[in-house]
Amino acid sequence: MEVTDIGNKEEGKVWHRKPTPGKGVLVTVVRTAQQAKTVRFLHVAFDTTGDTFLAGDHHGNIYVFDISRNRFRLVQKTGQACTALAFSLRRTTEFLVALADNTIKCFDKDTKQLVSWMRGHEGAVSSISVHSSGRYAISTSLDTAQLWDLDTFQRKRKLNIKQSVGIQRVFFLPLSNTILSCFSDDSIFAWESDTLFCKYQLPVPDCGPKISYKAFAVTRDGKSLAAGGRSNLLHLWCLDSRQLVRVIQMPTQVRTVRQLEFLPDSFDGGASQTLGVLSQDGMMRFINIHTCKLLFHMGSHDNAITTVAVSPNGRHVAAIMDNGSINVYSVQSLTQELNKPPPSQVAVVSGGDADQELSNLKVKVRSEVVQRPAKSSGRRTQVKILRPPAGSTAEDKENELPAGLNKKRLVALLKAFGEYPAKYRMFVWRSLLCLPENHASYSSLTDKGLHSAYLTLHDKYPIKSHKLQRGLQRVLSALAHWAAIFGEVEYLPLIAFPFVKLFQNNPMLCFEVVATVIVNWCQHWFEYFPNPPLNILSMAENVLAHHDKELLQHLVDCGITSQLYVWPLLETLFSEVLTRDEWLRVFDSIFSNHPSFLLMACVAYIICCREPLLLCSQKQDFEYFFHHRNNLDVTAMIKEAYRLMGSTPADIHPRTMLSDFTPLTKDQYPVFNQYPEFIVEYQSREREKIRLQEMEYLRERQEVSALRADFVRRQAEEEACYAQQELLQKAEEQRRNILAQEEEKLTQQRAKLAAMKRELKVKEIQLLDATRSRFFKNQQDLKASQIQELEQEISRKMDLRERETAAAVQDLEVRQMELEAQRKRLEQVRRMLNYQSHSHSNTDFGKGNFLSLHTHTQALEESLAEACQLGLESDWQREVAERLQQVDAEQERKRERLAELHRRTLYLSNLFSCVLLFFFLSVSLDRGRAQLDSSERELLKEIRELRQKLAARAKEGSSASSQSVHTLPSVSQ
């Protein structure tokens, strides 16, 4: 294993020494930067040819590796790590790279120019799927998937989902416009890419452990889907039937499946059988999905694989290892089965007659070197190129087949190994039969649609697989359009079915193989139509009579003819009595020899089964024997057939009666008329007549059936109507009985209700009387309390008047005392004046003046005292009178107010009685005593509130009256 360090080189050789054949790893590519630090590679992607792949490293460098030319080249420096690559665009020089900034860029590897820059993802792009046409691409992140048009680099569609359900992967199915979307809840949907119409959904398996799909792979024909995840189980889905066809359990070392990749094969028609499974241990195991056999593996625990890319041609696998390097594997070197060389490149010589036949055989090998498994010495064996002599004979030219094969050498290989390699069998058959692959002629036959003779094929020949049913119907219809007799031959489906099953993925090749078999190996079969080919059966019987007379005599003694022991083998082409592998081995020899070998094979089968046949004596035993599988050595049967071919006399040898192999013409299929046309035409006319009669009969029967169905429907409707009427009558009677019972119950309930009403009425009257009595008593108490309050107010005011009168009297007494004091002072003044007058004036004039002055003063004092007394009394009397008038007026207003309150109280009492009566009359009698009690409590509550309002209003009135009394002016003022 050579290790190539590309370092900082921009181009160079992938390997400096050509890899040794037989080694799995061709080369290991690493990249070291400064200070011997390894730069890890992250992703790889192959182009459509499979010889070139892209690789992106952690620093954002994108390299192109060309394996066929042994060159690598740096094509872009993005400056950031890539998250996905795609290299299968329609313009082969362009590629897509998803970067860490959630964008996608398109570059040209030759010009190194940026072609387009696509934005729109909010998360890292995990995968890019390109349509088989290279025009569209789907980019997938965890939360969304986007469909891009690579011609305009515009986004066409966007798929958004809920955050609770993440996207695992969205990708195109090969060779179709279908998009497959896989989600984290294991749901898988198929969408039409143009309209995004949901075509179907794969059912989520409801039994067994949950796998949690993480990895997916689809075969090249887009018919099978493999899915794996957090388990060692793989689910294999058939996308045509949309069913889970198989669950494959990987070894116990596998706990999680990281990646799945189908390994393409050139001769499998796109239905890949080898699946690569990359698990958590870093090993990728390749298994056969049909046999579940482990073929080979890559990687190891010490050198683990993180991701891989498989070339479309299936020759190479590029794997990114755990250490960041890239290992390029050669698939042919990994398994001996895939390492087998083509048959045309190997010549094996056996002893005996074969040595004599191959003594003059010239081995022709292509210019390539045949690779053999490596020997212990490490040397490799090369086969030299042998050139045929310049003058080749006509026989050699006849043996030359397409694709450089030679029929004689193929027959020699067949005799040596007993069969052709399974991998190249179809290729060899196509060469031996010289199939023209005339697409135009085949299309002209298929364009005519299904033949009327095979419209109801599934009724007579039911097949479990709908795909095989449709394929058989299509091939038989094309044969019927090619020759009219093939619409009348009843055993034609038995002849065609094994080839339809073998070539189910290529209907054109299937048709040409069946047509070639009919033209060459079914010669003279239709001359006695519609009877079996008695001439062919006679040939086989003559050969059996020559080689085993005892067995033939036993068959004759038992009344068994060739129609019973030869014709079942011919009309089914051994498909009923041989297994698939045995049938393939037999037809390897049939297609490699003269058409008469088929009859010899029938006779050889009978001779090899002579022991059980000699033990049979009943006809049904023989019939069962030739329609079921038996214990037979196919190798011995084939050898017996070859012996019969060489030891049968010429006069009875079928070779003298059958022409040599004639291939189909290239430009147009030949006309097939080796049958009695008048019988076929007559049968065709009769069949058409019968078909028309049958159609008429079916139409009439359909009409009768419709009439009968109508009659039955009407009869059923009448019976149903009668039954319904009876049921309705019974139901009516039941309803009447129920109604009578309900009426009786209602009468009883009404009686109970009347009794309850009477009881409630009495209770209501009693309650009303009690309530009215309590109300009147409350009113009387309220009036008594109001009168008492008024009396107390009057008493209080009278006390207040008496206190004010006493205060006024006291004021008068004080005034009198003051006047008395003033009088005394005046008396003293008068005395002083008298004294002065006696002491200073002795004249009469002085006495007269003094006397007059004294008299005047005394009169003045008296008048002053009287005036004061009168003024005080009048003022007091006037003030007392005014206050008495005010008290009387206030008492009159209170009496009027009490009368008004009495009237209002009577009105409210009457109103309350009416409301109470209306309330009791409105209460539903069906609510019972509980509701009445609650209503009574509410009513009492309202009465209390009303009382409180009345008391408040009375209190306000009394306070207003007392305030008016208190505002009277005091007598002292």
C-alpha positions, 0 to 999 in steps of 0.5 A: 500500500502506497502512501501519497502526501500531497502536502501543499502541492497544487497538482501531481501524481496520485501514486508513484508506483503502479498498485500491485494487482490483488491488493484492496487499497490502491493508495492512501492519500494524506495531506500534511501542512506546516509542522507536520500537522495533518489536515483532515479530509472531510468529504468525497464525491465521484463524478458520473464516470466513476474514474474521478472524485472530489475531496474537500479538507478541513481548510476548505481546499477542494482537490480533484483525483483522477484515478484513470490518469493518476493525477490530482489537482487543487481546484478551489480554495474556499477558506472554510470547511465543506459539509457536503459535495456533489460532482454529477452535474449536467455540466461535467466541469462544475461541482457543488460544495456546501460550506460551513456558513450554510451556503452552497457554491458552484465552481468550475474545476477547469477555470476555478471560477465561482459560477453561482452562490446559493443561500437560503439554509439556516443550518448546516447542509448535510447532503446534496442529491443531484437528479440523474439528468444533472439539472436539479439538486436537493440540499438538505439540512436538519430543518429544511430541504430545498430544490434548486434549478442548476440551470438558473441556480434559483430555488424552486421549492422549499420543504419546511417541517415542524421543529419536533420532527427533523429531516434525515435525508431528502434525495432523488430516486435514480432514473425518475422524477421522484423525491424521497424524504426521510424524517427522524420519526422513521416516516418516508414519503415519495413526492413528485418533483415537479408538483411536489404531489405526495405519491405515497408513504411507506408504512412505518413498521409497527412491530419489532424494535424501532430502528430510528433510520439514519442511513439510506441507499437506493439501487440504480433502478430505483426499485429497492431501498435499504434503510438502517439506523440505531440497530443492527437491523436493516430494512429492505423496501420494495418501492414498487409494491411499497412493502417491507420485503426483508429485514437483515440482521447484521453481526452483533458487532454492529450496533449503529449503521452510519452509512449504506451504499449499494455496489453497482454491477454492470450486468445486474440491470441496476438491481444491485445485490451487494450492499455496503454497511458502515457501522459504528466500529469503523468497518464497512461490511459488504453483504448480498441482500438476497443470500445475506452472505458476508462477502468482504469488508473494508477498514478495521478497528485500528484504521476505522472508516468515517465515510465512503463514496462508491463510484457509479461503475462499481470499480472503486471506493473512496473512504475517508479514514478516522485519521483524516486520510483517504483510502482508494479501494479496488473492488475487484481485489476485495473479493474472489467472486468479483475478481473472476476474469471474463470467460473469453479471456481464459482457455481451459483444456480438458482431457479426452475428446475435448483435447482433440477438439481444442488441439487447433484452438487459437486463444485470443486475448484482449490487450488487457492483462488478465489479473489472477489472485496473487500467489504467495511469492507476490508475483503476478502471472500475465497471459501473452497475446496470441494473434490468430494466423492471417488466413482464417477459415470460414468455420472460424468466422462462423464461430465468431460472436459479437463482443469478440467472443468465439463460440467454440471456445465458449463451448469448450469452457462450458464442457470444462466447467459445466456452466457459464459464470453467473456474473457473465451468463446474460452477456454470454447468452446475448452473444450466443443468440446474436440478439439484434437489440432492435429498439424500433421494431420492438417499439412498433410492436409494443405501441399496439398495446395489449393483444386481445388474446392476453387481456385476461391472462391473469385468470388462466395463469395467475402470478403472485408478482404483479411486475412479472404478470405485466412483463409476461403479458407485455411480451406475449402481446408483442409476440402475438402482434409479431405473428398471429399464431402466437395469439392462439398458442395456449402453451406460449406463456409456459415457454416465455415465463422463465425468460420473463422472470430472468429478463424482467428488467429488460423487456426488449431483450426478453422478447428477442430471446423468446423470439430467437428460441421460437425461431430456432429451438421450436422449429416445426412445432406449429405445423400440426397446430393446434395439436402438439408437434407430432413430428418433433415428438416422433424424433424424440421417440426414435432417439429413445428407441435407439438408445433405450428400447427397454424403457420405451417398451415399458412406456408403450406397455403402460399406454404412455405416448410421447405426448405425455413424456416428451411434450410436457418437457418441451412446452415448459422448456424444463421449467417445471422439472428443474430448479433455477440453477439447474435450468440455467445450466441446461440452457447454457448447453442448449444455447451453445449447441445446435437446436436439436440439443433441446430434443436430446436433452429431453431424451437424456432427462428420460433416460436419466430417470429410467429407474423411477419410470420403470417403477411407474405403471399408472398414467397419473403417476407419469403425468405427475412425474413429468410435471414436477421436480424429481431427484436428478443429477443435472450434470449427468443429464447434460453429459447424456445429452452430449453423448446422444448428440454424438452417438445417434445415427444420422437417419434419426438424428434431429440435426438432419431434420432441423436447420442450423441456428438463425439469428434475428435480423438487425433491421427488422424482425423476420416474418414468422409463417411456419404454421398452417395459416388457414387453421390459425386464421380460422381459429382466429375468426372463430375465436373472434366470433366466440369473443364477440359472442362471449361479449354479447353473452357477457353483455346479456348476462350483465343485463340479466345480472343487472335486472336480477340485481335490481329485482333482488335489490327491490325484493330486499328493499320490500323485505326491508320495508316490511321488516321495517314496518313490523319493527315500526309497528312493534316500536309504536306499540312499545311506545304506546305502552311506554306512553300509557305508563308515562301517562299513569306516572304523570297522573301520579306525579300530578296528584303528588304535585297537586298535594305538594302544591296544596301543601306549599300553598298552605305553607305559603299562606302561613309564611305570608301571614307570618311574614305580614305579621312580623312586618306589621309588628316591625312597623308598629315597633318602628312607629313606637320607637319613632314616637318614643324618639319624638317624645324623647326629643320633645322632652329634651327640647322642653328641658332645653327650654327650661334650662334656657329660661332658667339661664335667662332668669339668672341673667335677669337676676345678674342684671338686677344685681348690677342695677342694684349696684349701680343704684347704690353707687348713684345713692352714694354719689347723691349722698356725696353731693348732698354732703357737699351741698351742705358743706359748701353752699348755704344759699337757697339757690344752691339748695334748690339746684341741689334738690332739683338735681337730686330729684332729677337724678332719682327720677332718672335712676328710676326711669332708667331702672324701669326701662331696663327692666321693661326692655329685658322682659320684653326681649326675653318674652319676645325671644321665648315666644319666637322659640316656642313658635319655632318648636311648634312649627318643627313639631308640626313638620315632624307630625306631617313627616311621620304621617308621610312615612306612615303612608309610605310604610303602608304602600311599601307593605302592600307592595311587598305583599304583592311582590311576595305573593307574585314571587310565591306564585312564580316559583316552580312547584317541581323544585321542591322544598329546598328551593322554597326555603332558599327563596324564603331566605332571600326574601327575608334578606330583602325584607331586612334590607328594606327595614334597614333602609326605612330605619336609615331614612327615619334616623336621617329624618330625626337627626334633621329635626334635632339639628333644626332644634339645636340651631335655635339662638340661645336666650342669653344672646 
